[in-house]
Amino acid sequence: MARDVQYTVQRIFREEGGKTEEEATKLFKDLERQRRYQADVWS
C-alpha cells in the first residue's frame, strides 16, 4: 500500500504540477531525503 501512496503522490505532481515522470520521482525522493515525507508502514 505504501508503494501505491508513492505512485499517487507522484501522479499528482505530474498531473497538477506539470512535472515529467522523472521530475516527479526526483521531487518525491527529495521530500523523503529532507524528511518532509515519511511513510509509517509495518508488515
Biopython code that builds the backbone (N, CA, C, O; Angstrom):
import numpy as np
from Bio.PDB.StructureBuilder import StructureBuilder

atoms = [
    (1, "MET", "N", (0.820, -1.200, 0.000)),
    (1, "MET", "CA", (0.000, 0.000, 0.000)),
    (1, "MET", "C", (0.859, 1.258, 0.000)),
    (1, "MET", "O", (0.498, 2.253, -0.628)),
    (2, "ALA", "N", (1.993, 1.226, 0.698)),
    (2, "ALA", "CA", (2.868, 2.402, 0.722)),
    (2, "ALA", "C", (3.336, 2.756, -0.685)),
    (2, "ALA", "O", (3.465, 3.931, -1.028)),
    (3, "ARG", "N", (3.586, 1.738, -1.488)),
    (3, "ARG", "CA", (4.011, 1.987, -2.870)),
    (3, "ARG", "C", (2.893, 2.671, -3.654)),
    (3, "ARG", "O", (3.157, 3.541, -4.484)),
    (4, "ASP", "N", (1.648, 2.279, -3.393)),
    (4, "ASP", "CA", (0.509, 2.919, -4.062)),
    (4, "ASP", "C", (0.409, 4.393, -3.688)),
    (4, "ASP", "O", (0.089, 5.231, -4.532)),
    (5, "VAL", "N", (0.679, 4.706, -2.439)),
    (5, "VAL", "CA", (0.662, 6.103, -1.993)),
    (5, "VAL", "C", (1.746, 6.883, -2.726)),
    (5, "VAL", "O", (1.504, 7.998, -3.188)),
    (6, "GLN", "N", (2.936, 6.305, -2.835)),
    (6, "GLN", "CA", (4.036, 6.969, -3.541)),
    (6, "GLN", "C", (3.648, 7.236, -4.995)),
    (6, "GLN", "O", (3.853, 8.342, -5.496)),
    (7, "TYR", "N", (3.092, 6.234, -5.674)),
    (7, "TYR", "CA", (2.675, 6.416, -7.062)),
    (7, "TYR", "C", (1.605, 7.500, -7.185)),
    (7, "TYR", "O", (1.618, 8.281, -8.137)),
    (8, "THR", "N", (0.693, 7.548, -6.237)),
    (8, "THR", "CA", (-0.372, 8.547, -6.276)),
    (8, "THR", "C", (0.182, 9.950, -6.084)),
    (8, "THR", "O", (-0.216, 10.877, -6.790)),
    (9, "VAL", "N", (1.093, 10.113, -5.137)),
    (9, "VAL", "CA", (1.705, 11.429, -4.912)),
    (9, "VAL", "C", (2.468, 11.861, -6.159)),
    (9, "VAL", "O", (2.379, 13.019, -6.567)),
    (10, "GLN", "N", (3.208, 10.954, -6.762)),
    (10, "GLN", "CA", (3.951, 11.289, -7.977)),
    (10, "GLN", "C", (3.003, 11.628, -9.125)),
    (10, "GLN", "O", (3.290, 12.519, -9.925)),
    (11, "ARG", "N", (1.883, 10.926, -9.209)),
    (11, "ARG", "CA", (0.899, 11.232, -10.248)),
    (11, "ARG", "C", (0.330, 12.640, -10.053)),
    (11, "ARG", "O", (0.114, 13.365, -11.024)),
    (12, "ILE", "N", (0.091, 13.018, -8.807)),
    (12, "ILE", "CA", (-0.394, 14.372, -8.515)),
    (12, "ILE", "C", (0.645, 15.400, -8.951)),
    (12, "ILE", "O", (0.293, 16.428, -9.532)),
    (13, "PHE", "N", (1.925, 15.131, -8.675)),
    (13, "PHE", "CA", (2.987, 16.039, -9.116)),
    (13, "PHE", "C", (2.948, 16.206, -10.634)),
    (13, "PHE", "O", (3.133, 17.310, -11.146)),
    (14, "ARG", "N", (2.707, 15.108, -11.350)),
    (14, "ARG", "CA", (2.685, 15.166, -12.816)),
    (14, "ARG", "C", (1.441, 15.882, -13.323)),
    (14, "ARG", "O", (1.533, 16.798, -14.140)),
    (15, "GLU", "N", (0.279, 15.460, -12.835)),
    (15, "GLU", "CA", (-0.976, 15.980, -13.378)),
    (15, "GLU", "C", (-1.273, 17.406, -12.930)),
    (15, "GLU", "O", (-1.704, 18.228, -13.739)),
    (16, "GLU", "N", (-1.055, 17.705, -11.682)),
    (16, "GLU", "CA", (-1.394, 19.025, -11.150)),
    (16, "GLU", "C", (-0.211, 19.983, -11.166)),
    (16, "GLU", "O", (-0.384, 21.200, -11.231)),
    (17, "GLY", "N", (0.991, 19.422, -11.107)),
    (17, "GLY", "CA", (2.182, 20.265, -11.068)),
    (17, "GLY", "C", (2.883, 20.409, -12.399)),
    (17, "GLY", "O", (3.832, 21.183, -12.531)),
    (18, "GLY", "N", (2.412, 19.656, -13.396)),
    (18, "GLY", "CA", (3.008, 19.753, -14.721)),
    (18, "GLY", "C", (4.418, 19.188, -14.797)),
    (18, "GLY", "O", (5.201, 19.592, -15.658)),
    (19, "LYS", "N", (4.748, 18.265, -13.913)),
    (19, "LYS", "CA", (6.086, 17.674, -13.895)),
    (19, "LYS", "C", (6.141, 16.469, -14.825)),
    (19, "LYS", "O", (5.125, 15.829, -15.095)),
    (20, "THR", "N", (7.351, 16.169, -15.315)),
    (20, "THR", "CA", (7.556, 14.933, -16.058)),
    (20, "THR", "C", (7.671, 13.792, -15.058)),
    (20, "THR", "O", (7.756, 14.027, -13.852)),
    (21, "GLU", "N", (7.674, 12.562, -15.549)),
    (21, "GLU", "CA", (7.798, 11.416, -14.652)),
    (21, "GLU", "C", (9.116, 11.467, -13.884)),
    (21, "GLU", "O", (9.154, 11.171, -12.690)),
    (22, "GLU", "N", (10.190, 11.839, -14.564)),
    (22, "GLU", "CA", (11.495, 11.930, -13.910)),
    (22, "GLU", "C", (11.513, 13.031, -12.855)),
    (22, "GLU", "O", (12.060, 12.848, -11.768)),
    (23, "GLU", "N", (10.915, 14.174, -13.180)),
    (23, "GLU", "CA", (10.860, 15.280, -12.221)),
    (23, "GLU", "C", (10.021, 14.912, -11.000)),
    (23, "GLU", "O", (10.375, 15.259, -9.873)),
    (24, "ALA", "N", (8.916, 14.215, -11.222)),
    (24, "ALA", "CA", (8.050, 13.804, -10.115)),
    (24, "ALA", "C", (8.774, 12.829, -9.197)),
    (24, "ALA", "O", (8.665, 12.923, -7.975)),
    (25, "THR", "N", (9.514, 11.895, -9.785)),
    (25, "THR", "CA", (10.281, 10.933, -8.986)),
    (25, "THR", "C", (11.342, 11.649, -8.176)),
    (25, "THR", "O", (11.515, 11.369, -6.990)),
    (26, "LYS", "N", (12.059, 12.579, -8.812)),
    (26, "LYS", "CA", (13.103, 13.327, -8.106)),
    (26, "LYS", "C", (12.497, 14.160, -6.983)),
    (26, "LYS", "O", (13.051, 14.210, -5.885)),
    (27, "LEU", "N", (11.377, 14.808, -7.243)),
    (27, "LEU", "CA", (10.717, 15.622, -6.226)),
    (27, "LEU", "C", (10.311, 14.768, -5.029)),
    (27, "LEU", "O", (10.494, 15.176, -3.883)),
    (28, "PHE", "N", (9.763, 13.590, -5.291)),
    (28, "PHE", "CA", (9.363, 12.700, -4.206)),
    (28, "PHE", "C", (10.583, 12.264, -3.399)),
    (28, "PHE", "O", (10.548, 12.280, -2.169)),
    (29, "LYS", "N", (11.654, 11.877, -4.075)),
    (29, "LYS", "CA", (12.877, 11.452, -3.375)),
    (29, "LYS", "C", (13.463, 12.607, -2.565)),
    (29, "LYS", "O", (13.974, 12.396, -1.465)),
    (30, "ASP", "N", (13.391, 13.820, -3.101)),
    (30, "ASP", "CA", (13.871, 14.992, -2.359)),
    (30, "ASP", "C", (13.053, 15.198, -1.082)),
    (30, "ASP", "O", (13.611, 15.516, -0.032)),
    (31, "LEU", "N", (11.742, 15.020, -1.169)),
    (31, "LEU", "CA", (10.893, 15.149, 0.021)),
    (31, "LEU", "C", (11.277, 14.113, 1.072)),
    (31, "LEU", "O", (11.332, 14.428, 2.261)),
    (32, "GLU", "N", (11.542, 12.885, 0.644)),
    (32, "GLU", "CA", (11.970, 11.842, 1.586)),
    (32, "GLU", "C", (13.312, 12.202, 2.217)),
    (32, "GLU", "O", (13.486, 12.088, 3.430)),
    (33, "ARG", "N", (14.252, 12.634, 1.392)),
    (33, "ARG", "CA", (15.591, 12.972, 1.881)),
    (33, "ARG", "C", (15.548, 14.130, 2.883)),
    (33, "ARG", "O", (16.298, 14.144, 3.859)),
    (34, "GLN", "N", (14.668, 15.095, 2.632)),
    (34, "GLN", "CA", (14.532, 16.252, 3.519)),
    (34, "GLN", "C", (13.635, 15.951, 4.720)),
    (34, "GLN", "O", (13.400, 16.816, 5.564)),
    (35, "ARG", "N", (13.145, 14.728, 4.784)),
    (35, "ARG", "CA", (12.243, 14.274, 5.854)),
    (35, "ARG", "C", (10.942, 15.072, 5.901)),
    (35, "ARG", "O", (10.345, 15.259, 6.961)),
    (36, "ARG", "N", (10.517, 15.539, 4.722)),
    (36, "ARG", "CA", (9.228, 16.216, 4.625)),
    (36, "ARG", "C", (8.126, 15.223, 4.271)),
    (36, "ARG", "O", (6.939, 15.540, 4.346)),
    (37, "TYR", "N", (8.540, 14.011, 3.882)),
    (37, "TYR", "CA", (7.613, 12.903, 3.653)),
    (37, "TYR", "C", (8.177, 11.684, 4.364)),
    (37, "TYR", "O", (9.326, 11.304, 4.141)),
    (38, "GLN", "N", (7.371, 11.076, 5.214)),
    (38, "GLN", "CA", (7.778, 9.861, 5.913)),
    (38, "GLN", "C", (6.629, 8.872, 5.856)),
    (38, "GLN", "O", (5.480, 9.208, 6.141)),
    (39, "ALA", "N", (6.965, 7.648, 5.485)),
    (39, "ALA", "CA", (5.953, 6.594, 5.423)),
    (39, "ALA", "C", (5.929, 5.852, 6.753)),
    (39, "ALA", "O", (6.968, 5.435, 7.265)),
    (40, "ASP", "N", (4.753, 5.697, 7.293)),
    (40, "ASP", "CA", (4.567, 4.948, 8.535)),
    (40, "ASP", "C", (3.944, 3.608, 8.154)),
    (40, "ASP", "O", (2.723, 3.484, 8.054)),
    (41, "VAL", "N", (4.800, 2.608, 7.943)),
    (41, "VAL", "CA", (4.330, 1.303, 7.469)),
    (41, "VAL", "C", (4.810, 0.200, 8.397)),
    (41, "VAL", "O", (5.788, 0.360, 9.128)),
    (42, "TRP", "N", (4.118, -0.898, 8.355)),
    (42, "TRP", "CA", (4.521, -2.075, 9.120)),
    (42, "TRP", "C", (4.165, -3.304, 8.297)),
    (42, "TRP", "O", (3.374, -3.237, 7.356)),
    (43, "SER", "N", (4.758, -4.411, 8.667)),
    (43, "SER", "CA", (4.459, -5.652, 7.939)),
    (43, "SER", "C", (4.022, -6.747, 8.885)),
    (43, "SER", "O", (3.731, -7.860, 8.447)),
]
sb = StructureBuilder()
sb.init_structure("model")
sb.init_model(0)
sb.init_chain("A")
sb.init_seg("    ")
for serial, (resi, resn, name, xyz) in enumerate(atoms, 1):
    if name == "N":
        sb.init_residue(resn, " ", resi, " ")
    sb.init_atom(name, np.array(xyz, "f"), 0.0, 1.0, " ", f" {name:<3s}", serial, name[0])
structure = sb.get_structure()
